[in-house]
Structure formats: structure tokens, C-alpha cells
Amino acid sequence: MLAAGLLVQCSPDATNASAESSVPVKIQLMTSLPIIWGEGASMQNILAGKTSPALIYAHWQDNYDITAVDSFEALDDSGTDIVLLAQPPAMAPADIAAVDSWVRAGGKAIIFTDPMLLWPTDLPLGDRRRPLASGLLSPLLAHWGLELQAPDEAGSGAVELEFSGATILTAGIGTFKILPQQLTNRDECILSTANVMASCQIGKGRAIILADADFLNDALWSDAGNRGDKDDGGDARGLTDIFIADLRDGG
């Protein structure tokens, strides 16, 4: 198990991002992970109410005004506070452009993009419900001056990551590399220790980007059976709270 201390300045101590405000943070989520309805959920089961969200999504529902979307066509007029990309499916060029322009205009984004997702699934290859095995956000990241890299031998197994206010257990975590800045590109990203996280100023907006998504899988949480307990697996929930609070309070 690898312990990686992360740059404290990238995120403040964990707080409940909605507890300090009477108006909950409004989030648009795009994800390929089976966290909204569960593994292999069918439309019949969804309509019959026979599905249940993953613990991380239930936490977001309890604390934020979160909506799962499959397009960002109406992002500009949605009143969204934060865009959350959690190992999203292959995004249409128009959606990538919409997120980029929205952030540059002052929007805020949290991105979990994993180059080697180890999320267990029984769905066959080719099934569109399978979580994306490797992040496909290279065009957006490169435009922001970043390159996502696959984990080396040390990062390909179980990894414990220590943040200011949170410790998470995950697997197969990647790293980021800063690309040479183009003369016309004034975006700036700061990498954490071990290069697993980037805090970026993109135009007038901000983005926090983590080279992992497996930590959202409650199968890795030792307290997964207890929704109210914040120990161990609660840090996975708390880490997303840290990022949301950082973007909300950081302006």
C-alpha cells in the first residue's frame, strides 16, 4: 500500500459544503459509474423503484442539489454551481466545449478521471452500462495544460492517499503531467505531491482534478454497511465535500 501526502494548499479541511448555507450547492453530474441506479439497472427496475443509489451518490443527494445529466447543452442557463465529471462516458465534442467555455467564464468543476479503473462489474464487454475503463478526457485536459498518465507499478495496486482532512483507500491511481504552455494559454495548474491531483485556474473559473475514480466505490470502504458512520469510508464522502467547499468558498 502506498501512502501519498497531498499538497495542503489544493484543498482546505473537510467541511459540509451545504451546512453553512441555506441554499444547497447545485451540481450537474455526468458519470459512467454505476452509482445512480446500481449495477446493471434496467428501465423497468428504475420505474418500479427497485434500484438504490450507491453510498456516495446517496450522500450527494442528502447534501447537495445534484442532477445527473447526459448532456451539457443547457449548462449556461441552468444556474449550476459545480460541474462534476466522475469517470464520464465518452463526451460529445459539443459537451466538452460547453464545459470548457462555462469554466472559462467563471464556472467551477470537479473531475475524477481514472486511467485504470478497477471497478468490478459483471456486465459483458461492449455493454454501454459498463463503467469506462479508462478516462477519455484527454482533449479537455490537454486544452487545460494537463496529461493524464497511467499508474506505475507502485500506484497500480491498493493506494492510501492522505489529504488535509481526509484519507481515502483506492486502487490503480494515475498521475498528471504539466504540458508545455502555449503562448496564448494563460491557464495554470498546480500539482499535488505525487502528481495525483491538480488544482487549476482556467480563465475566470477553477477546476479540481483527481486522477482516480475507484475511491467512490463503497466496496473499498470498511464501513460501507453503515451510511451514517464517517470513519474510514466516510473519508471518501468527506473528500468530495472538501473539494465542493473549496470551490464554493474560494470564489
N, C-alpha and C positions, 0 to 999 in steps of 0.2 A: 504494500500500500504506500502510495506516495503522498506526502504532505506538502502542500504548496501554499505558502503565505502570500496573500494578495495585497496589492498596493492600497493602503487605507484611504488615500485621497479619492479613489474611484467611487466609494460609497460610504455614507455615514452609518452610524449604528442603526440597528434594526428598529423600526417603529411600525405601528399600524397606520398605514397611509390614509385610511379613511376615518380613523377615530378622532383625528384632530380637526376635521372639517365636517360640517353638516351636509355638505354636498359630496357624494361619493365620486371618486375618480372615474371618469368614463373611458373605457378601454375597448378597442376593437382588436379581436384575436383572430389570427389565421394560423392554423396548425394542421399537420398531418398525423399528430399523435392521437391515440385512442383515449383521450381524456374527457371528452364531452359526453359521449354516449356509451363508451366502453368498447372493448374489443369486438369487432365483427357485428356491431349493432345493425339490425335491419330496419327499414322504414316501418314495417309492421310493428316491431317491438317498440320503436320510438313513439309511434302513435298510440300504442296500448299502454304506455308508461311503464314498460318492463325493462327500462335501462336505468343506469345510475352513473353519475359523473365520477371521475377519478378524484381522489382526495384533494389534489392540487386545484382542480377546477372548482370543486365544491367550496374550497377556501376563497377563491377569487369571487365566486358568486356571493358568498357571505359578506365580503368586504368591499367589493367594487361594483360599479355598474358596467358589467362586461358583456359583450356581444360577440359571438363567433360569426365570422364573415368568410365568404369565398371570393370576394372582390372588393377593391378599394375605389370603385368607380365614383362613389358619392362621399369620399373621405372629406373633401374640403368643406362640405356643408353639413357635416354630421355632428359638430360640436365635440368631437373626440379629444380627449386629453393625451392619451398614450396609445400608440400602435404597438401591439405585442405579437411578434413573429416567433412562434415556438416550433422549430423544425417544420416550416410551412411546406406545402406541396409546391411543385413547380409553378412559379408565378408567371402570369402573362406579362409581357413587356410593359403593357399599359399600367398594370398594378405596381410594378417596380418603379416606373416613372412617377406614378402618383404618390408613392411613399417618399421617394426622394424629394420631389418638389414640395410636399407637405412639410417634411422635416426642415428643409432649407428655409421655408417661410416662417419657421418658429415652432414646428411640431416636435414631439418627443417620442422616441421609440426604444423599445427593449427587444433585443433579438437573441434567441437561443438557437444557434446553428451548429450542428454536430457533424463532423466529417466522418465519424464512425459510430453511428447509433447502434447500440446493443440491446435495444428494447425488444423483449421476447414477443413473438407473435405466432399464432397458428395459421394465419392467413397465407394462402399459397402465393408464390411469386407471380407478379402480374396483377394481383388483386389491388384495385385502387384504394382500398381501405387500409392497406399496409402502411405503417409509418415510413417516411422517407429514410432510407438507409444512410444517405449522405447529403449534407446541406447543398442546396442548389442556388445559393445567393451570391455566387462569385461576381456576377455583373454589378450588383449593388455595392458589395464590399469593395471591389476594385475602384469603383467610382468615388468611394469614400477614402481610398488610400490604404486598403487592407487586403491581405490574402489569408484565407483560411487554410491551415495545414493539418494533415493527418497526424495522429499521435505517434510519437516514437515508442520504443519498447517500454520505457518507464511509464508512459501515460496510457498504454493500451489495456491495462488491467484495471483493478479497483484503485480508485484515487480518492483521497480525502483532501478537500480544499478548505482552507481556513480564510474567512473573510473577517472584517471588523463587524462583529455582532452575529456571525453565523458560521457554522461548519457544515459542509454537505458531503455526502458519500455518493460517488458516481463511478462511471467506468468509460474508458475509451475517449477521454477528453482531448480535444485538439488544441492548437495554438494559433496565434495570429502573427503575421509579419507585416511590418510597415513598408508599403511600396514607395518608391521614389516619387515625391510630389511633383506634379506637373506645374509649370509656371503659372497657369491660370487657376490652379486648385488651391484654395485657401482653407480647406478643411484640415482639421488637426485631430489626431487620435493619440491618446496616452495609453500605453500597455501596462498591465499589472505585472507583478512578479510572476515569472514562469510564462508570461505572454498568453495566458488563457482568457483574459478579459480585456476589452478595450472600452475606454470612455472617450467619446468623440464629440467634438463641436462641428456640426455640419451646417454651414450657413448660419442662420439665426437659431437653429434648433440643436438638439442634443440626442445622442443615442448611446445606450449601454449595450454592449455586445459580448456574449459569453460563448465560447467555443464548445458548448456542450448542451444537450437536452435530456440526457438519461437521468439527471438528478431529479426530474419531475416525476419519474416512475416510482410510485409508492411501494413497489416490491422491494426497493432498496432501503426503505425506512423501517427501522426496528419497531416503531410504534404505529405501523400502518393500520392496526386494528383499532386504534384509539384516536378519533377525529379531534378530540379536544386537547390532547397532550402535545405540548410544543417541544418536548425533548427529542433529540435525535432527528427523526424525520421532519419534525416541526421546523428545523432549520431550513429545509428546502422551501417550505412555505414562507418562512421569515426572510429568506434571501430575496424572493421576489418582492416582498414588502419593502425591503431595503432599497431596491432599485426604483420602485414606484415612488417611494418617499423622496429619494434623491432627486428624481426628475421633477416631482411636484414642487418641492421646496427650493430646488436650485434655480428655478426660473428659466 
